[in-house]
Amino acid sequence: MVLLEMDTEQRLSDIVQKEAEAAQNADLSKIRSFLQGLLPEVVSLGIQILLAILIWFIGVKLVKFLRKRIRKWLAKLNFDTGVIQFLDSLIKIVAYFILICIILGLFGIQTTSIVAVLTSASLAAGLALQGSLANFAGGVLILALKPFVVGDYIIEDTHGNEGTVMHISTVYTKLKTVDNKTIVIPNGTLANSSLTNLTQMEKRIVDLKIGVAYHTDLKKAKEVITEVIMAEEARILDEPVKVFVSELGASEITIGCRIWVKTEDYWEARWRLLENLKNALDEHQIEIPFQQIDVNLKQ
């Protein structure tokens, strides 16, 4: 009886062990099947990623090459430097957008879906980015109307910023000051406010005013001033020279003088004339009055 019970227990144990092994083998078979089914997808995804990286690097090189070729082509056609810079920025944005769409297409993302999303998003973005859109429109106006070009020296009247125009992009214009600082001004500000372009014309008038005392011999003073400005090396010989009494002030007679110089010579000529006029008036003992205060003390 005891042997029969032991044999039954042994058989039950064997059955349980076989069922456990069968279940384990079934689980391993499922995992193996899952991994075997997943492997092609992983390999396919890896190939897509490698292909996307390859397309990105090739696309970046191609975009740089095309931008360089287009810049040279526009330069040969004598396009303005600001127009070339603006178009280059625009081409860069469009080219990288197309490149990103191509890469997303490798992963099954349809370009039409991207365009649809961007179209709907652009409506909200347009409201949020009104300033940027205004700056973009300002850049287009600047390039179309040409109130200034790259290389011009301008003064922006709204905030008094001034400098040489170095770069006109889709949104901002960069100026370089005389002390080598960079000023970035939104195109919308430049397009919608007044500004002064100091270098657009080829020549400028140096307009100076010198005060002399009331007891001065005006004829002699004008002769001395005329002699100095006629000797100015930067003077344009074909243009007229004017020396005149500008104003009868409270404590001085103001004599004005005007000569034409090339725009690039303006500041050097102005500084040189001021120094030479002061020395010449001192040499001829012509008094340049200055503000004085007389104090009378009562006993």
Contacts in CASP RR format, 6 or more apart in sequence:
PFRMAT RR
TARGET T0000
AUTHOR 0000-0000-0000
METHOD contacts of the structure
MODEL  1
MVLLEMDTEQRLSDIVQKEAEAAQNADLSKIRSFLQGLLPEVVSLGIQIL
LAILIWFIGVKLVKFLRKRIRKWLAKLNFDTGVIQFLDSLIKIVAYFILI
CIILGLFGIQTTSIVAVLTSASLAAGLALQGSLANFAGGVLILALKPFVV
GDYIIEDTHGNEGTVMHISTVYTKLKTVDNKTIVIPNGTLANSSLTNLTQ
MEKRIVDLKIGVAYHTDLKKAKEVITEVIMAEEARILDEPVKVFVSELGA
SEITIGCRIWVKTEDYWEARWRLLENLKNALDEHQIEIPFQQIDVNLKQ
48 106 0 8 1.000
48 107 0 8 1.000
51 106 0 8 1.000
52 103 0 8 1.000
52 106 0 8 1.000
52 107 0 8 1.000
55 99 0 8 1.000
55 102 0 8 1.000
55 103 0 8 1.000
55 106 0 8 1.000
56 99 0 8 1.000
56 103 0 8 1.000
59 99 0 8 1.000
60 99 0 8 1.000
63 92 0 8 1.000
63 95 0 8 1.000
63 96 0 8 1.000
63 99 0 8 1.000
66 91 0 8 1.000
66 95 0 8 1.000
67 88 0 8 1.000
67 91 0 8 1.000
67 92 0 8 1.000
67 95 0 8 1.000
70 87 0 8 1.000
70 88 0 8 1.000
70 91 0 8 1.000
71 84 0 8 1.000
71 88 0 8 1.000
74 83 0 8 1.000
74 84 0 8 1.000
74 87 0 8 1.000
75 84 0 8 1.000
80 143 0 8 1.000
80 146 0 8 1.000
80 149 0 8 1.000
80 150 0 8 1.000
81 149 0 8 1.000
81 150 0 8 1.000
81 151 0 8 1.000
82 143 0 8 1.000
82 149 0 8 1.000
82 150 0 8 1.000
82 167 0 8 1.000
82 168 0 8 1.000
83 143 0 8 1.000
85 150 0 8 1.000
85 167 0 8 1.000
85 168 0 8 1.000
85 169 0 8 1.000
86 139 0 8 1.000
86 140 0 8 1.000
86 143 0 8 1.000
86 168 0 8 1.000
86 169 0 8 1.000
86 170 0 8 1.000
89 169 0 8 1.000
89 170 0 8 1.000
90 170 0 8 1.000
93 170 0 8 1.000
101 111 0 8 1.000
101 114 0 8 1.000
104 111 0 8 1.000
104 114 0 8 1.000
105 111 0 8 1.000
126 133 0 8 1.000
131 186 0 8 1.000
131 188 0 8 1.000
132 171 0 8 1.000
134 188 0 8 1.000
135 170 0 8 1.000
135 171 0 8 1.000
135 172 0 8 1.000
135 186 0 8 1.000
135 187 0 8 1.000
135 188 0 8 1.000
136 170 0 8 1.000
136 171 0 8 1.000
136 187 0 8 1.000
137 187 0 8 1.000
137 188 0 8 1.000
137 191 0 8 1.000
138 187 0 8 1.000
138 188 0 8 1.000
138 190 0 8 1.000
138 191 0 8 1.000
138 192 0 8 1.000
139 168 0 8 1.000
139 170 0 8 1.000
139 171 0 8 1.000
139 173 0 8 1.000
139 187 0 8 1.000
139 188 0 8 1.000
139 190 0 8 1.000
139 191 0 8 1.000
141 187 0 8 1.000
141 191 0 8 1.000
142 148 0 8 1.000
142 168 0 8 1.000
142 173 0 8 1.000
142 187 0 8 1.000
142 190 0 8 1.000
142 191 0 8 1.000
143 168 0 8 1.000
147 190 0 8 1.000
147 195 0 8 1.000
147 197 0 8 1.000
148 154 0 8 1.000
148 165 0 8 1.000
148 195 0 8 1.000
148 197 0 8 1.000
148 200 0 8 1.000
149 165 0 8 1.000
149 200 0 8 1.000
150 165 0 8 1.000
150 166 0 8 1.000
150 167 0 8 1.000
150 168 0 8 1.000
151 164 0 8 1.000
151 165 0 8 1.000
151 166 0 8 1.000
151 199 0 8 1.000
152 164 0 8 1.000
152 165 0 8 1.000
152 197 0 8 1.000
152 198 0 8 1.000
152 199 0 8 1.000
152 200 0 8 1.000
153 162 0 8 1.000
153 163 0 8 1.000
153 164 0 8 1.000
153 165 0 8 1.000
153 197 0 8 1.000
153 198 0 8 1.000
153 199 0 8 1.000
154 162 0 8 1.000
154 163 0 8 1.000
154 165 0 8 1.000
154 175 0 8 1.000
154 195 0 8 1.000
154 196 0 8 1.000
154 197 0 8 1.000
154 198 0 8 1.000
155 161 0 8 1.000
155 162 0 8 1.000
155 163 0 8 1.000
155 195 0 8 1.000
155 196 0 8 1.000
155 198 0 8 1.000
156 162 0 8 1.000
156 185 0 8 1.000
156 189 0 8 1.000
156 190 0 8 1.000
156 193 0 8 1.000
156 195 0 8 1.000
157 193 0 8 1.000
157 194 0 8 1.000
157 195 0 8 1.000
157 196 0 8 1.000
158 189 0 8 1.000
158 193 0 8 1.000
158 194 0 8 1.000
161 175 0 8 1.000
161 183 0 8 1.000
161 185 0 8 1.000
162 175 0 8 1.000
162 177 0 8 1.000
163 175 0 8 1.000
163 176 0 8 1.000
163 177 0 8 1.000
163 178 0 8 1.000
163 183 0 8 1.000
164 175 0 8 1.000
164 176 0 8 1.000
165 173 0 8 1.000
165 174 0 8 1.000
165 175 0 8 1.000
166 174 0 8 1.000
166 175 0 8 1.000
166 176 0 8 1.000
166 182 0 8 1.000
167 173 0 8 1.000
167 174 0 8 1.000
168 187 0 8 1.000
170 187 0 8 1.000
171 186 0 8 1.000
171 187 0 8 1.000
172 184 0 8 1.000
172 185 0 8 1.000
172 186 0 8 1.000
172 187 0 8 1.000
173 184 0 8 1.000
173 185 0 8 1.000
173 186 0 8 1.000
173 187 0 8 1.000
173 190 0 8 1.000
174 182 0 8 1.000
174 183 0 8 1.000
174 184 0 8 1.000
174 185 0 8 1.000
175 182 0 8 1.000
175 183 0 8 1.000
175 184 0 8 1.000
175 185 0 8 1.000
176 182 0 8 1.000
176 183 0 8 1.000
177 183 0 8 1.000
198 204 0 8 1.000
198 263 0 8 1.000
198 266 0 8 1.000
199 263 0 8 1.000
199 264 0 8 1.000
201 263 0 8 1.000
202 262 0 8 1.000
202 263 0 8 1.000
203 236 0 8 1.000
203 239 0 8 1.000
203 260 0 8 1.000
203 261 0 8 1.000
203 262 0 8 1.000
203 263 0 8 1.000
204 260 0 8 1.000
204 261 0 8 1.000
204 262 0 8 1.000
204 263 0 8 1.000
204 266 0 8 1.000
205 258 0 8 1.000
205 259 0 8 1.000
205 260 0 8 1.000
206 258 0 8 1.000
206 259 0 8 1.000
206 260 0 8 1.000
206 261 0 8 1.000
206 266 0 8 1.000
206 269 0 8 1.000
206 270 0 8 1.000
206 273 0 8 1.000
207 256 0 8 1.000
207 257 0 8 1.000
207 258 0 8 1.000
208 256 0 8 1.000
208 257 0 8 1.000
208 258 0 8 1.000
208 270 0 8 1.000
208 273 0 8 1.000
208 274 0 8 1.000
208 277 0 8 1.000
209 246 0 8 1.000
209 247 0 8 1.000
209 254 0 8 1.000
209 255 0 8 1.000
209 256 0 8 1.000
209 257 0 8 1.000
210 225 0 8 1.000
210 254 0 8 1.000
210 255 0 8 1.000
210 256 0 8 1.000
210 257 0 8 1.000
210 277 0 8 1.000
210 281 0 8 1.000
210 288 0 8 1.000
211 252 0 8 1.000
211 253 0 8 1.000
211 254 0 8 1.000
211 255 0 8 1.000
211 288 0 8 1.000
211 289 0 8 1.000
212 218 0 8 1.000
212 221 0 8 1.000
212 252 0 8 1.000
212 253 0 8 1.000
212 255 0 8 1.000
212 281 0 8 1.000
212 286 0 8 1.000
212 287 0 8 1.000
212 288 0 8 1.000
212 289 0 8 1.000
213 252 0 8 1.000
213 253 0 8 1.000
213 286 0 8 1.000
213 287 0 8 1.000
213 288 0 8 1.000
213 289 0 8 1.000
214 251 0 8 1.000
214 252 0 8 1.000
214 253 0 8 1.000
215 287 0 8 1.000
216 253 0 8 1.000
216 286 0 8 1.000
216 287 0 8 1.000
218 245 0 8 1.000
218 253 0 8 1.000
218 255 0 8 1.000
220 284 0 8 1.000
220 286 0 8 1.000
221 255 0 8 1.000
221 281 0 8 1.000
221 286 0 8 1.000
222 243 0 8 1.000
222 255 0 8 1.000
224 280 0 8 1.000
224 281 0 8 1.000
224 284 0 8 1.000
224 286 0 8 1.000
225 243 0 8 1.000
225 255 0 8 1.000
225 256 0 8 1.000
225 257 0 8 1.000
225 277 0 8 1.000
225 280 0 8 1.000
225 281 0 8 1.000
226 241 0 8 1.000
226 243 0 8 1.000
226 257 0 8 1.000
227 280 0 8 1.000
228 273 0 8 1.000
228 276 0 8 1.000
228 277 0 8 1.000
228 280 0 8 1.000
229 235 0 8 1.000
229 241 0 8 1.000
229 243 0 8 1.000
229 257 0 8 1.000
229 259 0 8 1.000
229 273 0 8 1.000
229 277 0 8 1.000
230 241 0 8 1.000
231 276 0 8 1.000
232 259 0 8 1.000
232 261 0 8 1.000
232 269 0 8 1.000
232 272 0 8 1.000
232 273 0 8 1.000
232 276 0 8 1.000
234 261 0 8 1.000
234 262 0 8 1.000
234 265 0 8 1.000
234 268 0 8 1.000
234 269 0 8 1.000
234 272 0 8 1.000
235 241 0 8 1.000
235 259 0 8 1.000
235 260 0 8 1.000
235 261 0 8 1.000
235 269 0 8 1.000
236 259 0 8 1.000
236 260 0 8 1.000
236 261 0 8 1.000
236 262 0 8 1.000
239 259 0 8 1.000
239 260 0 8 1.000
240 260 0 8 1.000
241 257 0 8 1.000
241 258 0 8 1.000
241 259 0 8 1.000
242 256 0 8 1.000
242 257 0 8 1.000
242 258 0 8 1.000
242 259 0 8 1.000
243 255 0 8 1.000
243 256 0 8 1.000
243 257 0 8 1.000
244 255 0 8 1.000
244 256 0 8 1.000
244 257 0 8 1.000
245 253 0 8 1.000
245 254 0 8 1.000
245 255 0 8 1.000
245 256 0 8 1.000
246 254 0 8 1.000
246 255 0 8 1.000
246 256 0 8 1.000
247 253 0 8 1.000
247 254 0 8 1.000
248 254 0 8 1.000
251 289 0 8 1.000
251 291 0 8 1.000
252 289 0 8 1.000
259 269 0 8 1.000
259 273 0 8 1.000
261 269 0 8 1.000
278 288 0 8 1.000
281 288 0 8 1.000
END
